[in-house]
Amino acid sequence: MHTIDWDRHTAELGYWLDSRAAGHGFASEAGRAIAQVAFELLGFARLDLRCHPDNARSLATAHRLGFTVHDREPDGTVDLRRLAAPGHCP
Ligand SMILES: CC(C)(COP(=O)(O)OP(=O)(O)OC[C@H]1O[C@@H](n2cnc3c(N)ncnc32)[C@H](O)[C@@H]1OP(=O)(O)O)[C@@H](O)C(=O)NCCC(=O)NCCS
């Protein structure tokens, strides 16, 4: 988690694995745990994630973690977003 805004309760999520560790669900497992801490423990309202449009593995992980496409930047970068669950009270 980076680019944390403690006033607005938002942050960006990023993940990077050694190539030998890919394909086992480790990034998804870690991402789920971090999202749980962000939303349930820290009361965050939103997590953002930026991804190159050709990075299929990263996009697949983002979707596995419940992120949906929010916007596309002029250079093609995909902006994804996951909001706190409805009814969540920070
Ligand atoms: C992006 C990145 C972290 C994705 O790694 P990953 O291992 O594919 O991600 P996940 O943890 O979501 O794992 C999913 C894979 O594990 C498999 N898997 C096995 N057990 C699993 C489990 N229990 N849960 C989920 N997936 C599981 C899935 O089938 C999938 O494999 P597949 O794509 O061959 O079908 C990795 O490719 C990477 O580090 N890339 C370089 C850095 C990068 O691009 N970072 C993102 C910048 S935006």
Ligand as a Chemical Component Dictionary entry (heavy atoms), coordinates in Angstrom:
data_LIG
# 
_chem_comp.id                   LIG 
_chem_comp.type                 NON-POLYMER 
_chem_comp.pdbx_formal_charge   0 
_chem_comp.three_letter_code    LIG 
# 
loop_
_chem_comp_atom.comp_id 
_chem_comp_atom.atom_id 
_chem_comp_atom.alt_atom_id 
_chem_comp_atom.type_symbol 
_chem_comp_atom.charge 
_chem_comp_atom.model_Cartn_x 
_chem_comp_atom.model_Cartn_y 
_chem_comp_atom.model_Cartn_z 
_chem_comp_atom.pdbx_ordinal 
LIG C1  C1  C 0 1.176  -8.999  -11.384 1  
LIG C2  C2  C 0 1.680  -10.244 -10.636 2  
LIG C3  C3  C 0 1.929  -9.918  -9.171  3  
LIG C4  C4  C 0 0.616  -11.345 -10.777 4  
LIG O1  O1  O 0 1.127  -12.559 -10.240 5  
LIG P1  P1  P 0 0.198  -13.855 -10.201 6  
LIG O2  O2  O 0 0.917  -14.909 -9.468  7  
LIG O3  O3  O 0 -0.320 -14.133 -11.571 8  
LIG O4  O4  O 0 -1.046 -13.329 -9.339  9  
LIG P2  P2  P 0 -2.053 -14.049 -8.374  10 
LIG O5  O5  O 0 -1.540 -14.096 -6.989  11 
LIG O6  O6  O 0 -3.363 -13.349 -8.590  12 
LIG O7  O7  O 0 -2.129 -15.539 -8.877  13 
LIG C5  C5  C 0 -2.970 -15.931 -9.939  14 
LIG C6  C6  C 0 -2.407 -17.168 -10.583 15 
LIG O8  O8  O 0 -2.175 -18.167 -9.575  16 
LIG C7  C7  C 0 -3.054 -19.305 -9.817  17 
LIG N1  N1  N 0 -3.489 -19.775 -8.491  18 
LIG C8  C8  C 0 -3.083 -20.933 -7.917  19 
LIG N2  N2  N 0 -3.612 -21.034 -6.680  20 
LIG C9  C9  C 0 -4.365 -19.912 -6.489  21 
LIG C10 C10 C 0 -5.157 -19.469 -5.403  22 
LIG N3  N3  N 0 -5.285 -20.190 -4.279  23 
LIG N4  N4  N 0 -5.779 -18.273 -5.502  24 
LIG C11 C11 C 0 -5.671 -17.530 -6.641  25 
LIG N5  N5  N 0 -4.922 -17.925 -7.707  26 
LIG C12 C12 C 0 -4.283 -19.116 -7.633  27 
LIG C13 C13 C 0 -4.153 -18.781 -10.705 28 
LIG O9  O9  O 0 -4.738 -19.816 -11.474 29 
LIG C14 C14 C 0 -3.381 -17.803 -11.565 30 
LIG O10 O10 O 0 -2.575 -18.488 -12.483 31 
LIG P3  P3  P 0 -2.800 -18.303 -14.075 32 
LIG O11 O11 O 0 -2.717 -16.840 -14.373 33 
LIG O12 O12 O 0 -1.685 -19.084 -14.651 34 
LIG O13 O13 O 0 -4.152 -18.857 -14.305 35 
LIG C15 C15 C 0 2.993  -10.768 -11.278 36 
LIG O14 O14 O 0 2.739  -11.122 -12.619 37 
LIG C16 C16 C 0 4.127  -9.729  -11.233 38 
LIG O15 O15 O 0 4.797  -9.555  -10.216 39 
LIG N6  N6  N 0 4.355  -9.028  -12.361 40 
LIG C17 C17 C 0 5.429  -8.049  -12.452 41 
LIG C18 C18 C 0 5.116  -6.801  -11.656 42 
LIG C19 C19 C 0 3.847  -6.143  -12.095 43 
LIG O16 O16 O 0 3.513  -6.095  -13.268 44 
LIG N7  N7  N 0 3.118  -5.612  -11.084 45 
LIG C20 C20 C 0 1.838  -4.954  -11.320 46 
LIG C21 C21 C 0 2.058  -3.535  -11.695 47 
LIG S1  S1  S 0 0.459  -2.737  -11.983 48 
# 
loop_
_chem_comp_bond.comp_id 
_chem_comp_bond.atom_id_1 
_chem_comp_bond.atom_id_2 
_chem_comp_bond.value_order 
_chem_comp_bond.pdbx_ordinal 
LIG C1  C2  SING 1  
LIG C2  C3  SING 2  
LIG C2  C4  SING 3  
LIG C2  C15 SING 4  
LIG C4  O1  SING 5  
LIG O1  P1  SING 6  
LIG P1  O2  DOUB 7  
LIG P1  O3  SING 8  
LIG P1  O4  SING 9  
LIG O4  P2  SING 10 
LIG P2  O5  DOUB 11 
LIG P2  O6  SING 12 
LIG P2  O7  SING 13 
LIG O7  C5  SING 14 
LIG C5  C6  SING 15 
LIG C6  O8  SING 16 
LIG C6  C14 SING 17 
LIG O8  C7  SING 18 
LIG C7  N1  SING 19 
LIG C7  C13 SING 20 
LIG N1  C8  SING 21 
LIG N1  C12 SING 22 
LIG C8  N2  DOUB 23 
LIG N2  C9  SING 24 
LIG C9  C10 SING 25 
LIG C9  C12 DOUB 26 
LIG C10 N3  SING 27 
LIG C10 N4  DOUB 28 
LIG N4  C11 SING 29 
LIG C11 N5  DOUB 30 
LIG N5  C12 SING 31 
LIG C13 O9  SING 32 
LIG C13 C14 SING 33 
LIG C14 O10 SING 34 
LIG O10 P3  SING 35 
LIG P3  O11 DOUB 36 
LIG P3  O12 SING 37 
LIG P3  O13 SING 38 
LIG C15 O14 SING 39 
LIG C15 C16 SING 40 
LIG C16 O15 DOUB 41 
LIG C16 N6  SING 42 
LIG N6  C17 SING 43 
LIG C17 C18 SING 44 
LIG C18 C19 SING 45 
LIG C19 O16 DOUB 46 
LIG C19 N7  SING 47 
LIG N7  C20 SING 48 
LIG C20 C21 SING 49 
LIG C21 S1  SING 50 
# 
